[in-house]
Amino acid sequence: MPQRPFLPPVSHTSSRLALSALCASALLLAACAGGPSPRNTSSVPRTTGKPMIDPSAGLEEVSIQAMSLVGTPYRYGGNTPDSGFDCSGLVRYVVLRAASVNLPRTTEQMGQRGTSLERSEVASGDLVFFNTTGRANSHVGIYVGQNRFVHAPATGGTVRLEDMTKSYWASRYNGARRVVAASNLPMTPPPSVSPAPAMPVAPPVTPSAPAPADDDPIAAFANQ
């Protein structure tokens, strides 16, 4: 009869250690065989792109100031609400009050300031020029958006809002210039500005006499 191999007695302590090791191995295998570990769902700040910059941003103050003067009487050589305005006097007053930019007194000199603009670039607060007396830039107004501008048109009239798409203005349009940058606009209301000395009042213009440089004779065309 063959003899059995001698096996040392197994203590209870050894049995418990072996069982613990077996359980630990089973748990480790189960963890490896499971699904992917949960992803970190904490929110991550998103980097936002630079905002689009409107070239007219901030220039609305110029057009708002111009709109507030609609109805002021026209006066050749006038440059204050009390005295009345001619076209260049109105523009100079508005730009000085709204943006503290001191423009020349005549339309011709204003047409040499700032930056020339393509028609598609014109925005609120820009200056628009017209040939109404046979010479370039003989009339000026302030663009306020939607193909409209504010200007002082002619003797006997008032500062008014005009449509640039009317045939009279469309055929005489000379161009536009930006004389105010957003950085020029004050953060607080500007202090009161002393008006420029008034130009002498021109005598009435007879039909045979040429029109004054800043007196735009367009009253007959205003409602076309």
C-alpha positions in Angstrom: 0.0 0.0 0.0 1.6 3.3 -1.1 2.4 5.9 1.4 0.8 9.3 1.3 3.2 12.2 1.1 3.7 14.0 4.3 1.8 17.3 4.5 2.5 19.7 7.3 -0.4 20.7 9.3 -2.1 23.9 8.2 -2.7 26.3 10.9 -5.9 28.4 11.1 -3.8 31.6 10.8 -2.3 30.4 7.5 -5.8 29.6 6.1 -7.1 33.0 6.9 -4.1 34.7 5.2 -4.6 32.6 2.1 -8.3 33.4 1.9 -7.6 37.1 2.3 -5.1 37.0 -0.6 -7.5 35.1 -2.8 -10.3 37.7 -2.2 -7.9 40.6 -2.9 -6.9 39.0 -6.2 -10.5 38.5 -7.2 -11.3 42.2 -6.4 -8.4 43.4 -8.4 -9.4 41.3 -11.4 -13.0 42.6 -11.2 -11.8 46.2 -11.2 -9.7 45.7 -14.3 -12.5 43.9 -16.1 -15.1 46.7 -15.4 -16.0 49.7 -17.6 -13.9 52.8 -17.9 -13.4 54.9 -14.9 -15.7 57.9 -14.7 -14.4 61.0 -16.4 -13.8 64.2 -14.6 -17.0 66.2 -15.2 -15.9 69.3 -13.5 -16.6 72.4 -15.7 -13.6 73.8 -17.6 -13.6 77.6 -18.3 -14.1 78.2 -22.0 -11.9 80.8 -23.7 -14.1 83.4 -25.5 -13.0 85.0 -28.7 -12.5 88.7 -29.2 -15.7 90.6 -29.6 -16.4 92.1 -33.0 -15.6 95.8 -33.1 -18.1 98.1 -34.7 -16.1 101.0 -36.2 -18.9 103.4 -35.1 -19.0 102.2 -31.6 -19.4 105.1 -29.2 -20.0 107.6 -32.0 -23.8 107.6 -31.5 -23.3 110.6 -29.1 -22.5 112.8 -32.1 -25.6 111.8 -34.0 -27.8 112.1 -30.9 -26.5 115.7 -30.3 -27.3 116.5 -33.9 -30.8 115.1 -33.7 -31.5 117.2 -30.7 -31.0 120.3 -32.8 -33.6 119.5 -35.5 -35.9 122.4 -35.8 -33.3 125.1 -35.0 -33.6 128.0 -37.6 -31.1 128.3 -40.4 -28.9 131.3 -40.4 -26.0 132.0 -42.6 -22.9 132.4 -40.4 -24.8 131.0 -37.4 -23.0 128.6 -35.0 -25.2 128.3 -31.9 -28.7 127.2 -31.1 -29.6 130.7 -30.1 -28.3 132.4 -33.3 -29.2 129.6 -35.6 -26.9 127.5 -37.8 -25.6 127.2 -41.3 -24.4 123.8 -42.4 -20.8 124.0 -41.3 -21.7 125.9 -38.1 -24.0 123.1 -37.1 -21.4 120.4 -37.7 -18.7 122.3 -35.9 -20.9 122.9 -32.9 -22.1 119.3 -32.6 -18.7 117.7 -32.9 -17.2 120.1 -30.4 -20.0 119.6 -27.9 -20.3 115.8 -28.3 -16.6 114.8 -28.8 -14.4 117.8 -27.9 -13.0 117.8 -31.4 -12.5 121.3 -32.8 -13.2 121.4 -36.5 -12.4 124.2 -39.0 -15.3 126.6 -39.7 -15.7 126.0 -43.5 -16.9 122.9 -45.3 -13.9 122.9 -47.6 -11.5 122.6 -44.6 -13.7 120.0 -42.9 -13.4 117.9 -46.0 -9.6 117.7 -45.4 -9.9 116.4 -41.8 -10.1 112.8 -40.5 -10.3 109.7 -42.7 -12.0 109.3 -46.0 -14.7 106.5 -46.0 -16.2 104.3 -48.6 -20.0 104.5 -48.8 -20.4 101.1 -47.1 -18.2 102.3 -44.2 -20.2 105.3 -43.3 -21.7 105.1 -39.7 -23.5 107.3 -37.2 -21.4 110.3 -36.3 -19.5 110.5 -39.6 -19.6 113.6 -41.8 -21.2 113.4 -45.2 -20.4 116.0 -48.0 -22.3 117.1 -51.1 -21.7 119.3 -54.1 -24.7 121.7 -54.1 -23.2 124.9 -55.5 -20.9 123.5 -58.3 -17.9 122.9 -56.1 -16.9 119.8 -54.2 -17.8 119.6 -50.5 -19.9 122.8 -50.6 -22.4 121.3 -48.1 -21.9 119.0 -45.1 -24.1 117.1 -42.6 -23.9 114.5 -39.9 -24.9 110.9 -40.8 -27.2 109.4 -38.2 -27.9 105.9 -39.7 -30.4 104.3 -42.1 -29.3 106.5 -45.0 -30.3 109.7 -43.2 -28.3 112.7 -42.1 -28.9 115.9 -40.1 -28.0 119.3 -41.7 -28.9 123.0 -41.9 -30.2 123.3 -45.5 -31.0 126.8 -46.6 -32.1 130.3 -45.8 -35.7 130.3 -44.5 -35.5 126.6 -43.3 -34.5 124.8 -40.2 -32.1 122.1 -39.2 -33.7 118.9 -40.5 -33.4 115.2 -40.9 -32.9 114.2 -44.6 -32.9 111.1 -46.7 -29.7 110.5 -48.6 -31.5 108.2 -51.1 -33.5 111.1 -52.6 -32.4 111.8 -56.1 -31.2 115.4 -55.2 -28.8 114.1 -52.5 -27.8 110.9 -54.2 -26.6 112.8 -57.3 -24.6 115.3 -55.3 -23.0 113.1 -52.8 -19.2 113.8 -52.6 -18.1 111.3 -49.9 -17.8 111.0 -46.2 -15.1 111.4 -43.5 -14.6 110.2 -40.0 -13.3 113.0 -37.8 -14.2 111.5 -34.4 -12.8 108.3 -32.9 -14.4 106.5 -30.0 -11.4 107.5 -27.9 -12.3 111.1 -28.4 -15.7 110.8 -26.7 -15.6 111.9 -23.0 -16.7 109.6 -20.3 -18.6 112.4 -18.6 -20.7 115.2 -20.2 -18.3 117.8 -21.7 -18.0 121.2 -20.1 -19.8 124.1 -21.7 -17.8 125.4 -24.7 -17.7 129.0 -25.8 -19.1 129.3 -29.3 -16.9 130.5 -32.1 -17.4 134.1 -33.1 -20.4 134.5 -35.4 -19.7 135.1 -39.1 -21.2 138.3 -40.4 -24.7 137.9 -41.9 -24.6 137.9 -45.6 -27.1 140.2 -47.5 -30.0 138.5 -49.2 -29.0 136.7 -52.3 -30.5 137.9 -55.6 -31.4 135.4 -58.3 -28.5 136.6 -60.5 -25.9 136.5 -57.6 -23.9 133.3 -56.9 -24.9 131.4 -53.7 -22.7 132.0 -50.6 -20.2 129.3 -49.9 -22.1 127.8 -47.0 -25.7 128.7 -48.0 -27.1 125.6 -49.7 -30.0 126.7 -52.1 -31.9 123.4 -52.0 -35.2 124.5 -50.5 -37.1 123.7 -53.7 -35.7 120.2 -53.7 -36.1 119.3 -50.1 -39.3 117.3 -50.5 -38.5 115.5 -53.8 
